[in-house]
Amino acid sequence: MGGVQRHGSDGSAVIRLRAAGLILLIAHLVLVAWLTLRPRDVMWVTAANLEPLAGIKADLALGPLEAARRIGEGLLLLAPLGVLLPMAGGRLAVSPWASLFRTVMAGALVSLGIELAQTVVPGRVVDVDAVLLNTLGVALAHLAVVPVWRGRLRRRKPGPGAGRGRRPAGGGGRGLGMLRDDVSQGATPRIPRVGIAP
């Protein structure tokens, strides 16, 4: 039943949405890689932070403005993934908790991959707090945008002629975004009788 969404004008909208999400996702990941994996020319670097929350406590000790800047950067770096990953998936009928879990886990894996890649980049160090902040940013962006966005897309009424022969499936445990073909496709073609030669 999941493939039913792709028929008709609703299907083309889902395909366009997924294509846009995929393009924006790739563009964002390229930008993140450029920001985080470029070598830095610095005189010295701090030691790797493998103790959770130690870096955040150190940031808070620098004062409210500097702490807000550093923590905000950590939250915002991968936050767009919270929206772009579900957008690239293109599913409307999905459990909100399953979507959140998958998106947050994917964001955590991307963040962990970045931190591990930074071990071989001059001037960069591993920071476990960066993984925590990046993952939290993905979760907050997902919670703030995706449920509202999916709800609006489900309620959106198709234009004239769009979705002809379909109605939202009601009840039965199906998601609101599932569509079903219920109207006949027209009269059954009739083949004229042909006499059999003797």
N, C-alpha and C positions, 0 to 999 in steps of 0.2 A: 504493500500500500504506500510505502514511502516514495516510490517513483511516480505516483499519481500527480504529485504537485507540479511536475515538469510539463504537463500537457497544456496546450492553449496559451493564452496571453499571460496567465499566472506563471506558467512554466518559463516563459521567456524572461519575465521579471526576475524570477529566482536565478536563472542563468546569468543575467546581467549583474545582479547583486553579488553572486559568487565571484564572477570575473573581476568586478571592481574591488571586492574584498581581497582577492588573491594578489592583484596588482599593488594595492596599497600595503598589504602585508609584506610583500617582497621589498617594496621601496623603503618601508620602515626598518626592516631588518638590515638592509644595506646601510642605511643611515646610522643605525645603532652600531654596526660593525665598524664603520668609519670613526665614530666617536670613541669607541671603547678599545679598539685594537690597534690604534696608531701608536707607534713608539713615541715616548715622551723624552725629551732631552732635559733631564734633571740632574742636579749634582748628587742627590741622595734620595732614597726612597724609604718609606717606613717598612717595618716588618709586616709580613702577612698577618691578617687578623682572622684567626680560626676560632675565636671565642664569641659565641652569639651575644649580641647587644653591647659588646665592649666598644665598638666603633661609634655606635649611636650615643652611648654615654659620653664618650670623648667629644663628640660633636656638640652635645648639650652643654658641655663645660665651656665651649667657646663663646657662649652668649646666644640670646634668642634669634637674632637675625642670621648669624652664620649657621646656627643649627638648623633653622628653617630652610635656608638655601641648600645645605648639604642633604638634609633628609628629603626635601622636596625633589631634588635632582634624582635621588634614588627611587622615589615613588613614581616619578614621571617618565623615567627612561623607557620602561617596557609597558607602561599603562595602556598605550594604544592596542597592545595585543589582546587586552580584555574585550575589545570590541571587534578588532579585525579578524581574530581567529573564528568566532562564531559567524561573522559576516562571510568569511571565505567558505565556511561550512554550508551556509545557505539554508539551514533547517529552521522551520517555524514550529513544528510540532515536536518539541523535545522537552524533557523534564528540566525545569530551571536548575535543580540541584546537580543533575548530571552534567548539564552544560557548564555550570560554574566549576565543578570539580575538574572536568577535562581541560577547561581553559586555564585554570590556575596551575594544574600540573604541567601543562605545556609551557606556560610562562616560567615556572620554576626550572624546568629543564633547559630552556633557552638561557636563562640567567646563569645557571650553573655551567653551561657550556661556555658562556662568555668568560666567566671567572677562571675556568680551567684553561681557556685559550690565552688569557692574560699572563699565565705563568711563563710563557716563552716570549712575551713582548717586553722589550727594554723599557724601564720606567714604570711598569704596571705591577701591581701586587694583588694577590687574592684577598678578598674581603667577604666573609660569610654574611656580614650585615647587608652588603649590597644585594645578595641573593634574597634575603628576607624582605628588604624594602622593595625590590623589583617585583617580587611575587605578591606582596601586599598591594602594590600599585595596580597590578593586573586584576586582582580580585575586586578592588574598589571601583575600577573603571567598568568592569563587567557588571557589577551590581547596580551601578548608577545608570547605565545606558541600555544594556541588552534586554532586560525584562520589559521596559517601556517600549523600546523599539520593536520587539517581537509582538507585543500586544497591539501596537498601532498597525503593523503589517497584517495581523490576523483580522482586525476589524475593518481594514480598508475595503471599501465597496468597489467592485469592478465597474468599469465604464460600460456603456451600452454595447451589447454583443459579447463582452468579455465574460468568460466563465459560463457560456451558454451550455446548458445540459449538466451543470454541476451545482451542488449545494454543499455547504459545510456539513460535515458529518456531526450528528448530535449524539451525545451520550455514548454508551457502550465502551467507555474507557479510551476512546480515541481522542487525539489532540484536536484543538480548535482549528488548527491550520490544515488538517487533512481534508481533501476534497474527494468527491466520489461521483462517478458517472451514473446517473439514475434515469436519464431520459433516453428513449430509444434513438437509434441512429438513423431512423427512416424505415420505410417499408422494405420488407424482404424482397429481393429481386425474384421475379417469376420467370422460369424458363418455359417457353411454349413447348407443348408436346409435339414430338416428331414421330410420325408413323414409322413402323418397322416394315421394310420391304419383305414380300413373300420369298 
